[in-house]
Amino acid sequence: MIATAAISLGGCATKVTNSDARFQDFPEYTGNDLEVTVDDNQTRFALWSPEAQAVRVNLYDSDQGGAPYSTIDMTEDTDGVWRVTVPQQLYGKFYTFNVKVDGKWLDETPGIWAKAVGTNGERAAIIDFSLTNPEGWENDKGPQVNAITDAVIYEMHHRDFSIHPSSGIQNKGKFLALTESGTSNSDGFATGIDHLKELGVTHVHILPSYDYNSVDESKLDSAQYNWGYDPFNYNAPEGSYSTNPADPAVRIREMKEMVKSLHDAGIGVIMDVVYNHTANNDDSNFSLTVPGYFYRHRDDGSYSDASGCGNETASERSMMQDYIVNSVKYWADEYHIDGFRFDLMAIHDIETMNRVAKELKELNPNIIIYGEGWTAGDSPLQVEQRALKENVSKMQGIAVFSDDIRDAIKGHYTDATDRGFATGKEGLEETVKIGIVGATAHPQVDYSKGNNSKFAYAADPTMVINYVSCHDDLTLTDKLAKSMPDASAHDRQRAARLAQTIVFTSQGTPFMFAGEEVYRDKKGVHNSYKSPDSINAIDWSLKSVNNDQYNYYRELIKLRRNHPAFRLTTADDVARHLVFDDESIPGFIRYSLIDNAGGDVWKEIIVMFNGSDKPVSTIVPQAQWTVVANDGNLRADGLGISNGGNIVVAPMSATILARE
């Protein structure tokens, strides 16, 4: 589970508690051979545990049950690393470590660097990774994006996307669901990967795919659901999304097959990562390896809890920082992942996030990195060190979610009945403008009137992710139902179109929640992290029922991708090419993108949003304008021609005009 709004910048100063002071003297190890390495005729184990009095490795024939067939003592080496070498290749075997601290043997752990695991991730596995690569993997690569603002991000959960009977997908809820082509609902409308290609998104942001704690992989025939924000093994795929969790190679191979299938379709893969906390406290793999080191603590020695999930990790410590950096690099290298979304990113320190971005972009200049610029509670990490939304200008190559545009468009997330600009609430125009300019400094935007932010926190629009809803909180459909209870379904869909049009024409990077394009709901459940499929699954029959809505989204995405004027990359370009109209009408915003902004073929684009329930008349210069959007309709190539003059913008709709 994750928080959804920035907390205040107030916070306590960093304090080193008595329980944490000893960690400052721990040695750092920078080698790349931790966990297990197999050579031609030997298997080498290595574990960093500088406070251990003894360490042993347990070898098993199977992933569950039974006693180890061998337990081997490890030897302490330099820099806090314990080692042992077995003079044979142990492919097909499983292992755990035991660490002795303060005279006590801790429980078994697969270690923190396990890259292959068996059922429920309890034992790590020794496999030949070269045998997990699908055909053509050596030439596999994701889409090239010149800047993050060229991306159109679609956030989805493996199970939500394919589990409903209407999906027409065989491998429901699995990685392989996204390898199936030719799937459709009962009316013949495309589902699955064909739907994504048809819609035109550039990247899918997939909720956690690493091995998480809450689903029992030995009981997949029973109804189980979780978003996956409860990390267990960070560097191995989740077994419940594979066809055989007991076979460590299967989950790896099938995840790679999914990535390759999406890449072949021209779609990148963004991985949702949760390094800010672990599912367990004293029983986590971190705690069973080096007790206490990887976490922040309060003065009384208890776990600090900025995550709201029982603990928070200590990214400012060298080995935790190394762990985060090397983990994302591993996913980018071994699985060809194209981007990372950091859950509660502000729990991490700025230095760590800058190192993440620097080293990932050395691997892949096209890689995308963004995160939640807030925490779920206070932290001992100093505010100026946190990777907060307000500090994003101190980070290079990293973007943050804009809660400014989210709450201004649809109403505040904490009040289901609260309306926003797109649903008729006045007084939010300036906050919407903050979103339109990508939270950059603009001479016509008064940040003192902003609801969430009081200053231009983004140095460039590439630092902002614009969205109106995500897996957290009410879906846009449910929010509209709660805040517009007396409105017709038709009017709510108009409001949804207006809301998403604001997002997709604003500077920054657009982000949408899977199923919004078919007007998906979650039956009013706002925190569905463990709700059943009946709440979370996308009903693909909605694509037939709401096909006009779907086509609007499809054309909106096409409009953005065809026109660089909506994808400017510098604050200077936004300030120079985006000009707001002077007229002040409550519930109405009008601006122009001028002088072939971003090298666009259109010399000028006029964008008008009317969030009120009454039509608004405005004067447009006489010229031959292509009507791109009008009265709840949109077509990227144009709906018709207007000669300008008096233009009426219909209630709860966008009007977009363009001329060459």
N, C-alpha and C positions, 0 to 999 in steps of 0.2 A: 504494500500500500504506500501511496506517496502523497505528499502535500500538494496543494494546488494554488497557493498564493504566497506572495512574499511576506515574510514577517518584517517587523520594524528593524532598523539598523542598530537598535539598542542591543547590548550584549555585554557579558562579563569579559574581563581581560583574561588572557591565557594564564593559567596557573599550573605549575608542575606539582602534582600531588606527591605525597611521600611514596605512594605505591608506584608512581611513574618515574621517579627520579633515577632509579637504577637502570632504566632503559637507555638513558643517555650514553652510557658507557658500553653498550652492546656493540660488538664488532659488526661491520657491514660486509656482506659477501656479494660480489658482483659477477660471479661466474654464471654460466648458462646451463649447468649440469645438475641442478637440484632435482630431486625426486628419483627418476630412473633413466638410465641410458644403456642401450644395448649395442654392443660392438660385435665383431665377427664371431667371437667365441666367449663372450662374457657379458654379464649384466651387472651394472654398477648402480648402487643406491647412494643417495646423498640427501641429507636433511639438515637444514639450518635450525639449530635449537641451542643457543649459546648458554642457556641456564641449566640445561639438562645435566644430570649426574650419570645417566646411562640412556642409551637408545638401542632398540632392537627392531628388526624387520621380521614380519610373519609372512610366510609364503603359503598360499592356498591353491588347491586344484580347481576350486569352483568359486563363484561369486557370492554364494550364500551358504550358510550352514557348515557344520563340521569343524574340526580343529585344524590348525595349520600343520602342514606336513613337515615344515621346518621353521624354526625360530633361530635367527642369527643375530648375535651381538654386533653392534656397529662400533667403530673406533673414532674417537674424537680427533679431528684434524684442526687446521687453522681456521680463524675467522668464524668460529662457532658452528662449523659444519661437521657432521658425523657421517662416516662413510663405511661401506663394505662392498666387496666385489664377489660375485658368484661366478665361478669359471665355466659358465655355459649360458647359452641363450635361453631365456625363460619365457619366450613367446607363448601366449595361451594361459599363463599363470596369473594369479591375483596376489595382492599384497596389502599389508597395513603396517604402520609404524606404532611402536609403543615408546613413550618418553617418560623417564623417571625424573621427577622434580621434588625437592624437599623430602626425599626418602619415600615418595609414593609413586607407584606406576599409574600413569593416567590411562584412560580408555584408549582403545585402538582408534587410529585415524588413517584415512588414505593419504594424509598429507595435504598441504595446500596447493601443491602443483600437479595434482593428478589430472592427466589429460584424457584418460580412458577409464571408465568405471563400469561396474556391473549394476545389478538391480538395486535401486534406491541409493546408489553411490556410496555404499558402505565399504566396499573394497575397490582399490585401484587395480587396473589391469595392465598387462604388458602385451602390447600388440605392435605389429609392423604397420606404421601409418601409411606407407606407400601403397599398401593393399586396400586402403579405404578410398582411394581417389577414383572418381568416375572417369569414364573414357573422355579424353580431350581436356582433362583438368589442367594440364600443363599450359594450355593456351587460354584458359578461362580468365576473363576480366570483366569488371563491371562497367557501367556507362561512364563516359567522360563528361564532367561538368566543369565549365570554365570558372564558375563561382557557385557558392552554395545557393545563391538566389535563383539559379537556373533549375533548382530541384523543385519537384512537387512531391511532398511526402505524405504517404498514406499509412496511418497507424493501424495495425491489426494484431489480433491474437490468433495463434494457430487454430485453436479449437473453434472460436467464434466464426471464423471465416468459412469453415468447411463442414461443420458437424451437422447442420440442419439437413433433414431428408431432402429438402428442395434443392440442395446444392448440386446434385447429380455427380458428386465426387465419390470415388470408391474409398480412398484412404482418408476417411474423415478424421479430422483432428490431428493429422500426422504431418511431418515434414513433407512426405511424398504427395500430399494434397496439392502442393504447388508445382508438382511436376506433371500433372495430368492436363492434357489439352483436349479440347472438344467437349468440355462439360457444359451443361446448360440446365436451366430449370424446366418445368414441364411444358412451358410455352415456347421453349427454344431459345430463350435469351441466355447469352453467355454468362457463365459463372467461373470461379477459380481464376487461374492465371490468364485465361482468355479475356475475362472481365477486366482485369487490371490493364492488359494491353489496350483494350478497347477504350477504357476510361482515359488513358494517357498519362498516368502518374509515372514519375521517373524513379521513385524509390519507395520500397515498403519498409516501414519501421515496425519490426516485429517485437512484441512484448517478450519478456525474458525467455531465452532459449537455452541458457546454461542449465546445469543440473540443480533443480531447486527442491525444497524440502517437503512441501505440503501434500504432494500426490504420491500415494503408495503404488509404485510401479509393479508390484507383485499382484495387484488387484485391479487391473485396468478394465475388467468386466463390470466393476461396480461404478456407480456414478460419482465422479470426482471432478472438481474444477478448482483452479486457482490461477490468478494472473501470473504468479511466479516471482513476486518481489520478496522472496524468502530464500536467499542464496545458500547453497550447500557446497557444491563443487563448482568453482568459478570457471574452470577451463575444460569442462566436458559438457557435451550437449545433454539436454533433458531427455530421459529415457521414455517418458510417457508419450512423447511425440514421435517415437520410433516404432517400428513394427515388432521389435524384439528387444526389450530393455535388458535382458539377461546377456545378450551378446554385445560386448563393448564396441566392436567394430561396426555393428549395424547402425547404431545411432549416429556415429561419425559419418559413415558413408551416406546415409540418407539425408543428413543435413547438408552435406556437400552437394548431393544431387539436387536438392532444393535450390541452393545458391546458384548452381550452374544453370538450372532451368530458368530461373529469373534473369540471370545474366544473358542467356540466349534470347530472352524476350526483350532485352534492352532495359531491364529494371534492376536497380541497385538494391542492396540489402543493408539496412541499418539495424544494428543490434542494440536492444535496450539492456544496459548494464547497471548493476546495483552494487557498487563497491562501498557504499556508505554504511552498510550494516550487514550483519549475518543473521540467519534464521535462529541460531542458537547463541547462547552466551558462553558459559563455562564449558559447554559440550561442543562448541564449534570446532572445526578443523584447525582454525587459527589458535584457539585456546588450548587445544590438545597438543599443539606443536611448540608454541612459545607462550605460555600462560600470561595474559595481560598485555603483551607487547603491542599487539595490533589494534588496540582499542584506546579510546580516551576514557578517563575516569574522573569522578567527582573527588572532592577533598576527603570524603569518608571512605574512598576506595570502591564505591559502587560504580556501575557503568553509567557514563554520561549517555544521554538519549536524544540527540538532536534529530534522530530519524523517526521518533515516535514508535519504534519497533523493538525497543529494549536495549539498544546499544548503538554506538557509532564508532567507526574506524578512525584511525589516527594517520591520515595521509601525510602529515608533516614528518613522520618518522621515516628514516631512510629506507628501511626494508619494506614498509607498507607502500611508500611511493614507488619503489622499484617494482613491487608486486603489481600495482595498478598499471603502470606503464608497460611492463613486459607482458601482462595478461592481454591487454587490448592489441598489442603488437602481435601476439601469438594468434589471436582470432583473425586479424587482418592478413597474416601470412598463411596460416594453415587452412583457413576456411574462406579466404578471399572476401572478407566482410568489407563493405564499402563505407561504413559510417557507424558512429556510436552515439547513443543518447544516454546521458548520465542522469540517473535518478538522484534527486536531492543533491545536485552537484555542489551546492554551497556548503555542504558538510566537508567537502574537500578544499584544500588550500589552493590558492592561485598558482603558486610555483609548481605544484603537481600537475594541474591542468595545462599549464603552459608547456610543461615537458611532454605530457601526453600528446598535445597537438604537434609539437615540433617533431617528435620521433615518429609519429604516425605519418605525417606528411612527407617525411624522408622516405618512408616505404611506398606511399601512394599520394601524390600531390592532390588527387581528386577526392580524397577522403573527407567525409563530413562529420563534424563534431558539434554537438549541442547538448544542452541539459537544462534542468530546472534550476533557476537561479535563486533558490530559496532553501530553507531548512524546514523541518516540521516542529522544531523547538530550539531552545537556546543551546549553545555549545561553548566549551572552554576555548575554542579557537577564536582568536581576535577577529573582530568584524572586518578590519582592513585586510586580513589574510584570506577571508572566505571567498569562494568563487560565486559570489552573489550576482544577481542581475545588475545591481547598482555598480558592481565592479567589473563588468564585462569589458570595458574599454582597456583594462589592464591585461586582458587575455587576447592572444592573437590566434586567429583561425578557429574561434569558438563562438557559438551563438547561444542565446538564451530565449526561453519562451516569453512572449509578451502577454502578461496578465492584464496589461492596459487595454489592448484591443479586445481581448476576450470578454472582460467584464463590461466594457463600454458598449459592445455590440448587443449582447444578449441579456444583460443584467448580472448582478453580482452572484457568484457561485454559492455563497452562503445562504442565500434566500431564494428558494425555488420560485416564489411569486414575483420577484423583482424583475422589472422590465429593463430593456436596454434601448439603445438608439434604434436598432432595427425593429423593435416592437413598440415604438411610440413614446418612449420616455425622453423628455427634453432635458437640456442641460449637460448632455454628454458629448456635444459636438467637438469640444477641444480635446477630450481624451481620445476620441476616434481619430482625430487629426494626428495625435501622437503616434498612433498605430500606422496611419497612412504614410507618414514620413519615416517609418522604421526607427522611431525613438531617437532620431538624429536631431542635431540643432538645426532649426529652420526659422527664418526671420518672421514667418507668419504664424508660428505656433507658440502659444503662451503656456508654458509648462506649469506656471503657478496655478492654472485652472485644471490641471490633470488630477484625476481621482486617485490613481495608484502611484504615479511617479511625478516628482516635482522638478526634475531636470533631465536633460537629454543624455541618457546613460550610454547610448550606443555611439561609438565613434564613426561607424559606417553601418548601412542597412544590412550588411552581411552578418551582423552580430545579433540579429533578431529573427525569431521564429514566430510568425503570426498564425493564430488559430482561434476558433470559436468554441470548439469542444474536443475532448479526447476521452480516453478510457475512464479517466477520473470524473467524478461528479455526474450530473445528469447529461444524457445525450442531448444534442440540440433539439431533437424531436420531443423528448420528454420535458425539457426546459420550456419549450414553446407551449406545450400542453398545460403546464403548471402556471405559466405567467400570462397566458391568453386563454383562459378556460371557456370564455364565451365565443371565441372566434371559430370560424369554420375551418375544416381541414385545409381547404383551398387557401385561406388567408394565412394560416400557419406556414404552409409551404412557400407562399410568397415571402414571408418574413425570413424563412430559412435561405431562400435564394438571395435575398438582399444581404443577409449576414455573410454568406460565403462569398458573395461578389466583392464585399468590402475587403475580406481577407485576401482574395486572389488578385485584386488590383492594387493592393498596398505594397509599398517597398519593404523588402525583407524576404523571407522564405515562407511560402504557404504550407500549411500542415492541416490535414483533415483526418477525421476519425472514420475508420472503415464502416461502410454501410450507410453513412449519411447521404450518400448519393442516391440511395433507394429509400430514404426516409425511415431508416431503422430506429427502433426504440428499444429500451430495456425495461419496459413496463413500470417506469417511474423509479426504479432502483438506482440510487446514485453511487453506491459503493459496492459494486457487484463482484468484488475480487474472489469470492468463493460461492457466488450464486450459481444455480444449476444452468444447464444449457437452455432451458425454457426461458430464462431471462437474457442470457448472453448471446445465444446463437443468432446469426444473421439469417432471417427468413428470405430466401432468394425469390420467393413468389412476389415479394415487394417490387422487384425489378419490372415485373409485368404491370402491377397495379400503379406504380409511380414512375412509369417510363418517361413521362414528360420531365419529371424532376431529375431523373438520371441524365437525360439528354442535355438539360441545362448545365449540370455539373460538367459533363463531358465537353461541351462547347466553352465553358468558362476556363477549363484547364487548357484547351486548345488556344484560346485567346492569349492566355498568359505565356504559353510556350512559344507562340508565334511572334510576340511583340516584346522586344527588350526594354521598351519604355517602362514596363512594370517591374523590371529586374535590374535597376541601377545598383551599382556596387560601391559608390562613394557618397559621403554626406554632401560634398561640394556639388556633385551632379544632381542630387535630390533638391538642394537649395536653389540651384540654377534653373532646373527644368520643370519643377513642380510648383505651380502657382495657384494659390487658393483665391477664389472669387471673394470680393469684398462684401457682398450682400450678406446680411445676417438674418437668417430665417430659422426659427426654432425647428429642430428636427430635420434640417436640410443642410447638406454639405455639397459644395461644388468646387472642383479644381481642374486645372489643365496641365497636361504634360506637353511641353512646347519644344520647338526647335529640334525635331527628330531625336527626342530623348533616347540616349543609349544606342544611337545609330538606327533607330526605328524607321521603317519606310513611311510611317505616318508622321507628317510634320507636326500635327497637333491632335491631341486626344482630350476631349472634355468628358469628365466623369462626374455624374451627379447621383447623390443618394438621398432619397426621401423616406425617412423613417416614420413620418407622421401618417395619420389616417385620412389626410386630405391632400388633394393634388396641389402641386406647387408650380406656378408659372415663372419662367425665367427667359431672358433674352439671350440668344446666341447669335454671333456675327453672321451676316449673310455670306454663304459659301455653299459649296456642294459637300455635304457631310454624309458619310456612311453611318447609318444607324446600326450600331452593334448590339445595344441592349435597349429595351423599352417595355414598360408595363408588364414585367415578369417574364419577358422573353429575351433570349440572347442567342446570337449566332456569330461565331468568330469571324466569318467572312462577310457578315452584314445581313441585316433584315430588310434593308431598303435604303432610300435616299431621302435626305432632308435638305432644304435650302436655308435652314436657319431661321432667324426671327424669333417669334414667341414659341417657346417649347414648354409643354406641360409634362411634368414628371409625376407619374401616377403614384398613389399612396403605396407605402411599403414596397418600393421597387428602386431599381437603378436604371438610369438612362446614360448610355455611353455613345458618344459621337466621335467620329474620326475623319480627318481629311489629309490627303497627300499634299 
